[in-house]
Amino acid sequence: MAGLYVHVPFCGSICSYCHFARTARHDPALRRRVVGAVVRELVLRQQRCAILSGGRRRLATAYVGGGTPSQLEPELIVELLAGTVGRLPAAADLEFTVEANPETLTADLAAAWRAAGVNRVSLGVQSLDPGVLRLLGRRCEPAAARRALDLACRTFARVSADWILGPGLARDRLLAELDEALDRGVEHLSLYILELHPGTALAAAVAAGRVRLAADGATEALYLACIEHLARRGFEQYEVSNFARPGRESRHNQAYWQGRPYLGLGPSASGFWGRRRYTNTADLAAYLAQVEAGAVPEAVTDPLDRAARRLEALVLPLRTRAGLPLRRLPRGALDLAQGEREGLWTIAGDCLRLTGRGYLRIDTIEARLAAAAG
């Protein structure tokens, strides 16, 4: 079983914090050209891989992200899905997710997606506070987000929503927003702590003093409050940023942390296939030129030697509620008793599991594991 990720690089506008490969400058001709190139990329990969060409792996999950896939016209995204997901053998219970920004999700688009086999939608809500939305550079108004949540929950069996934890948030207002999403039918939430990336509009605003980011302590308090609140609502934290009702977890997300193979298609898409990781060319013009010339558009490849695979076996489980078996820990990597006293993890039986506070320190914990395993 394997996964598929397809990257759609188009947006209606660029959010102030976004550093992904995307463009707000596109027209119908460019959108059609990119869809054709992504379909062509799959053909090129099938020509070079007997497993792909022979259909020897069935798709367990498919995820179309971006960018904003809902920028594609209904007939064009149907063409994209038919040329990618439709060309690969799929499991009977395929989890098939497409991302949308609320202001671009229409009834016609939702109906086209559902008819094409999409059974799960991920909505990039980010906030229902007008001031926070303006700071994030979001074009969506809260009323449009609420309409999209209702439409998605009426149309699809499973709905996820993204929220961003950043400046301008008030604890009670944020928890009320999350409650509103759950009451409308959302059964999966992704909560992301706002990160500052060089070259973004938000980074420039912070450097110029026009925006002040929340103190780390305040953001961490919000994150921990969300964990506690969602637990009271019956949501389990199954990964650093992801929460769901039992049985409604994203199987596509879980596959990343379980080290399962997945194919990445589209500009900047990453994949893990044949014991190697790769990342496609992010520059859209270069991506198109390579694919149209018959070349697989990979910019970075990592063959994952034995040491790299051993390190991944340590750090990936720690990001999830499954935790890490103690027998895998390198000797002396972590002070287990000290970490328990500080509330960073719990130890039950033969397994170490990070707490919410531990997830906030995961970069430091992973660095210690890497140093000890090296």
C-alpha positions, -999 to 999 in steps of 0.1 A, spaced: 0 0 0 12 35 -8 2 71 -7 0 99 -34 5 136 -29 -2 160 -57 8 197 -55 -13 224 -71 8 256 -70 -20 282 -77 -35 307 -52 -59 336 -54 -35 357 -33 -4 351 -13 -8 349 25 17 370 45 33 339 62 34 315 33 67 301 20 54 272 0 59 269 -38 29 288 -51 19 317 -74 -10 341 -76 -2 349 -113 -20 324 -134 -46 321 -161 -66 293 -176 -39 284 -201 -12 281 -174 -35 261 -151 -42 236 -179 -5 234 -188 4 226 -152 -23 199 -149 -10 183 -181 25 184 -168 16 167 -135 -2 140 -154 28 136 -177 51 134 -146 33 103 -134 37 87 -169 74 94 -168 77 79 -134 57 48 -145 81 44 -174 111 43 -150 96 22 -122 83 -14 -127 63 -12 -94 44 18 -107 40 6 -143 29 -29 -131 4 -16 -106 20 -36 -78 12 -11 -51 -24 0 -44 -31 35 -32 -43 36 4 -44 74 5 -44 103 -20 -39 140 -10 -42 170 -33 -27 201 -17 -10 233 -25 -13 262 -31 -50 261 -34 -64 232 -54 -98 248 -53 -84 275 -77 -87 249 -105 -119 249 -125 -142 219 -118 -135 202 -152 -97 208 -148 -94 193 -114 -115 163 -125 -89 159 -154 -61 161 -129 -76 136 -105 -84 112 -134 -49 115 -147 -32 108 -114 -53 90 -88 -73 74 -117 -42 59 -133 -32 40 -102 -49 9 -86 -66 20 -54 -78 3 -22 -115 -1 -18 -114 22 12 -91 48 -4 -89 80 17 -90 108 -9 -85 143 3 -84 177 -15 -75 210 2 -96 241 -3 -96 277 8 -131 286 21 -137 315 -3 -131 292 -33 -152 263 -23 -185 264 -42 -214 239 -44 -205 231 -80 -169 225 -72 -178 203 -42 -202 183 -63 -175 178 -90 -150 166 -64 -174 142 -48 -184 128 -82 -146 122 -89 -143 101 -57 -131 127 -32 -143 117 2 -124 141 25 -119 178 24 -93 199 43 -103 236 47 -77 262 54 -98 283 77 -69 296 99 -91 319 120 -126 333 123 -113 366 137 -113 394 111 -82 411 126 -62 379 127 -72 371 91 -60 406 79 -27 401 97 -23 367 80 -31 382 46 -61 360 42 -88 371 17 -115 351 33 -140 367 56 -154 348 86 -188 345 70 -174 329 39 -155 304 61 -186 295 80 -205 289 47 -177 267 35 -176 247 67 -213 241 64 -210 232 27 -181 208 33 -198 190 62 -230 186 41 -212 172 11 -183 151 24 -182 123 49 -150 137 64 -139 173 69 -107 187 84 -100 223 92 -67 242 97 -61 269 124 -30 290 129 -18 300 164 -1 334 161 -4 370 171 -38 386 178 -53 355 193 -72 355 226 -76 322 244 -113 323 250 -120 335 214 -98 308 199 -114 280 219 -149 293 209 -138 292 173 -127 256 176 -160 247 193 -179 264 164 -160 243 139 -167 211 158 -204 219 163 -206 224 125 -194 188 119 -156 191 117 -140 159 130 -103 166 124 -83 197 132 -48 207 124 -33 235 146 -1 251 134 20 275 154 28 304 131 64 304 119 84 333 105 101 325 72 126 347 53 112 364 22 76 364 33 55 396 38 51 387 74 88 385 80 92 420 64 65 434 85 81 420 117 115 433 107 100 468 101 83 468 134 48 469 119 39 435 134 49 421 168 48 383 172 34 369 204 59 358 230 68 322 229 53 316 263 20 330 252 19 309 221 28 278 240 1 285 266 -25 287 237 -13 254 222 -15 236 256 -50 252 262 -61 239 228 -49 204 236 -68 203 269 -100 218 254 -101 194 224 -95 165 247 -126 175 267 -145 175 233 -134 140 226 -105 148 202 -73 129 206 -39 144 197 -24 118 174 5 139 161 22 172 169 -3 193 150 -32 170 144 -63 162 164 -93 140 156 -122 121 170 -112 84 174 -113 67 140 -113 100 121 -75 105 119 -59 113 86 -44 81 73 -24 101 49 -7 120 77 -1 89 97 16 72 67 43 100 67 52 93 103 50 55 99 76 56 71 53 42 44 60 49 7 43 78 -10 46 93 -44 49 131 -48 38 148 -81 39 185 -90 63 214 -85 81 212 -51 63 179 -42 83 155 -21 81 117 -21 95 86 -4 98 58 -29 122 29 -33 142 37 -1 149 72 -11 134 106 -5 131 132 -33 119 167 -38 108 181 -72 119 213 -87 101 242 -70 104 268 -97 73 264 -118 89 274 -152 118 250 -146 93 222 -135 73 226 -167 104 227 -189 118 195 -174 86 175 -176 78 187 -211 113 177 -222 107 142 -208 128 145 -177 117 135 -141 118 169 -124 137 161 -92 158 188 -76 170 169 -45 173 132 -38 183 115 -6 192 78 -9 187 72 29 216 51 39 214 27 69 223 55 94 196 78 80 169 51 82 180 43 118 176 79 128 141 82 111 131 51 131 139 71 162 124 105 155 93 97 134 74 77 161 81 104 186 59 128 167 29 106 172 9 92 201 24 58 193 56 69 209 90 53 208 99 19 223 126 24 250 147 -4 235 153 18 205 167 47 225 205 52 221 222 48 254 224 82 273 204 101 246 178 114 271 176 118 308 143 98 312 137 107 348 144 144 343 121 146 313 93 130 332 97 155 361 96 184 335 64 170 320 80 164 286 71 128 283 55 99 300 68 63 302 44 34 302 57 -1 300 83 -1 273 73 31 255 81 68 258 54 92 246 58 129 244 33 152 261 20 184 246 48 202 264 72 177 249 59 183 214 69 220 219 105 209 225 106 182 198 133 199 178 157 198 208 147 162 216 153 151 181 187 168 180 197 149 211 187 116 195 205 125 163 237 133 183 235 101 203 227 79 172 255 95 151 
